Amino acid sequence: MNNSFRSKVNAHLRKAAALLEHSRAIQVEQGSRLAQDALVESSLFQLHLTLLNFLREIAANYQVENADQIASVDDLADALLHVDKQPAELNEIQTSEKEGWLAELKAAYAAVYKGEPSKKSGAIIQPAGMIQTKQLSDEDLNFSRADNWLNKLRELIERQREMMVEC
């Protein structure tokens, strides 16, 4: 399988990894929290683009017309249904999107995209000049979660590409 979306997927994966590596370096040096947050949020955008282009790669692999118009998992499902295909790749992505790590990734991206208040800030200045600290929850967007999503997305892509080659 060789289509134009494959190189886009690979490029966005590399960009996400580079952003997270830079964020890790800043964290080790105890650098700017703002820079760390910006890099993690930027990596989230690259992960979103990776997924989007991977959906298009799957569509192109199954000879879906206008694969470049695919903008969601539902679009891919509809397009594949139109050509009488329902590959295992789609089923795995749909399951992960509904109840797994992919649902978390998409929710985090949507929150950043919409500009919703961040859950990641570590402290709030109180009127009396005191600093109220905040315990980070599992839902906070941070380096660790973004790195985990990068690894899971990379694994998904590699596994599914192998499956598509075997077909």
C-alpha positions as CSV (number, residue, x, y, z in Angstrom):
1,M,0.0,0.0,0.0
2,N,1.4,3.3,-1.0
3,N,-0.7,6.5,-1.0
4,S,-0.2,10.1,-0.4
5,F,-1.8,10.0,3.0
6,R,0.8,7.5,4.4
7,S,3.6,10.2,4.2
8,K,1.3,12.7,5.8
9,V,0.6,10.3,8.7
10,N,4.3,9.6,9.2
11,A,5.2,13.3,9.1
12,H,2.5,14.2,11.7
13,L,3.7,11.4,13.9
14,R,7.3,12.7,13.7
15,K,6.1,16.2,14.5
16,A,4.1,15.1,17.5
17,A,7.1,13.1,18.8
18,A,9.5,16.1,18.3
19,L,7.1,18.5,20.1
20,L,6.8,16.1,23.1
21,E,10.6,15.5,23.1
22,H,11.1,19.3,23.3
23,S,8.5,19.5,26.1
24,R,10.4,16.7,28.0
25,A,13.6,18.7,27.7
26,I,12.0,21.8,29.0
27,Q,10.5,19.8,31.9
28,V,13.9,18.3,32.8
29,E,15.5,21.8,32.8
30,Q,12.6,23.0,34.9
31,G,11.8,25.6,32.2
32,S,8.7,27.5,31.5
33,R,5.4,25.8,32.3
34,L,3.8,27.9,29.6
35,A,6.2,26.5,27.0
36,Q,5.6,23.0,28.2
37,D,1.8,23.4,28.0
38,A,2.1,25.0,24.5
39,L,4.2,22.1,23.2
40,V,1.9,19.5,24.7
41,E,-1.2,21.2,23.2
42,S,0.7,21.5,19.8
43,S,1.4,17.8,19.9
44,L,-2.3,17.1,20.5
45,F,-3.0,19.0,17.2
46,Q,-0.4,16.9,15.4
47,L,-1.9,13.7,16.8
48,H,-5.3,14.9,15.6
49,L,-3.9,15.4,12.1
50,T,-2.2,12.0,12.3
51,L,-5.5,10.3,13.0
52,L,-7.4,12.3,10.3
53,N,-4.8,11.4,7.7
54,F,-4.7,7.8,8.8
55,L,-8.5,7.5,8.3
56,R,-7.9,8.9,4.8
57,E,-5.1,6.4,4.3
58,I,-7.5,3.6,5.1
59,A,-10.1,5.0,2.8
60,A,-7.6,5.2,-0.1
61,N,-6.4,1.7,0.6
62,Y,-9.9,0.4,0.1
63,Q,-10.3,2.6,-3.1
64,V,-12.8,5.0,-1.6
65,E,-13.5,7.9,-3.9
66,N,-12.7,11.3,-2.5
67,A,-10.7,9.8,0.4
68,D,-9.4,13.4,1.1
69,Q,-13.0,14.3,2.2
70,I,-12.9,12.0,5.1
71,A,-13.1,14.1,8.3
72,S,-14.2,11.6,11.0
73,V,-14.5,7.9,11.8
74,D,-18.2,8.2,10.9
75,D,-17.3,9.6,7.4
76,L,-14.9,6.6,6.9
77,A,-17.6,4.1,8.0
78,D,-20.1,5.7,5.6
79,A,-17.6,5.7,2.7
80,L,-16.6,2.1,3.3
81,L,-20.2,1.0,3.6
82,H,-20.8,2.7,0.2
83,V,-18.1,0.4,-1.4
84,D,-19.4,-2.7,0.6
85,K,-16.4,-2.9,2.9
86,Q,-16.2,-3.1,6.7
87,P,-12.6,-3.9,7.6
88,A,-11.3,-4.9,11.0
89,E,-9.3,-1.6,11.0
90,L,-12.5,0.4,11.2
91,N,-14.0,-1.8,13.9
92,E,-10.9,-1.3,16.1
93,I,-10.9,2.4,15.6
94,Q,-14.7,2.7,16.4
95,T,-14.3,0.8,19.6
96,S,-11.3,2.9,20.7
97,E,-13.2,6.0,19.8
98,K,-16.2,5.1,21.9
99,E,-14.6,3.7,25.0
100,G,-10.9,3.8,24.9
101,W,-7.8,6.0,24.7
102,L,-9.0,7.5,21.4
103,A,-12.1,8.9,23.1
104,E,-9.8,10.6,25.6
105,L,-7.5,12.0,22.9
106,K,-10.5,13.4,20.9
107,A,-12.0,14.9,24.0
108,A,-8.7,16.6,24.9
109,Y,-8.3,17.9,21.4
110,A,-11.9,19.2,21.3
111,A,-11.4,21.0,24.6
112,V,-8.1,22.7,23.4
113,Y,-9.7,23.5,20.1
114,K,-12.8,25.1,21.7
115,G,-10.6,27.0,24.1
116,E,-12.2,25.5,27.2
117,P,-10.6,26.4,30.5
118,S,-7.5,24.2,31.0
119,K,-7.5,21.6,33.8
120,K,-3.8,21.5,33.8
121,S,-2.8,24.6,35.7
122,G,-1.0,23.7,38.9
123,A,-1.9,26.7,41.0
124,I,-4.3,29.6,41.4
125,I,-3.4,32.9,43.0
126,Q,-5.8,33.7,45.8
127,P,-6.9,37.2,46.7
128,A,-4.9,37.2,50.0
129,G,-1.7,36.5,48.1
130,M,-1.7,32.8,49.0
131,I,-1.2,30.2,46.4
132,Q,-3.8,27.4,46.3
133,T,-2.3,24.2,44.9
134,K,-4.3,21.7,42.9
135,Q,-3.8,17.9,42.7
136,L,-3.6,16.8,39.1
137,S,-6.3,14.2,38.1
138,D,-6.1,11.5,35.4
139,E,-8.2,13.8,33.2
140,D,-5.6,16.6,33.0
141,L,-3.8,17.2,29.8
142,N,-0.1,16.7,30.4
143,F,3.1,15.4,28.8
144,S,2.6,11.9,30.2
145,R,-0.9,11.5,28.7
146,A,0.1,13.0,25.3
147,D,3.1,10.7,25.1
148,N,0.9,7.7,25.9
149,W,-1.5,8.7,23.1
150,L,1.4,9.1,20.7
151,N,2.6,5.6,21.5
152,K,-0.9,4.1,21.2
153,L,-1.6,5.9,18.0
154,R,1.8,4.8,16.5
155,E,1.1,1.2,17.6
156,L,-2.4,1.3,16.1
157,I,-1.1,2.6,12.8
158,E,1.7,0.1,12.5
159,R,-0.6,-2.8,13.4
160,Q,-3.3,-1.8,11.0
161,R,-0.9,-1.1,8.2
162,E,0.4,-4.7,8.6
163,M,-3.3,-6.0,8.5
164,M,-4.0,-4.0,5.3
165,V,-0.9,-5.4,3.6
166,E,-2.0,-8.9,4.4
167,C,-5.4,-8.4,2.9
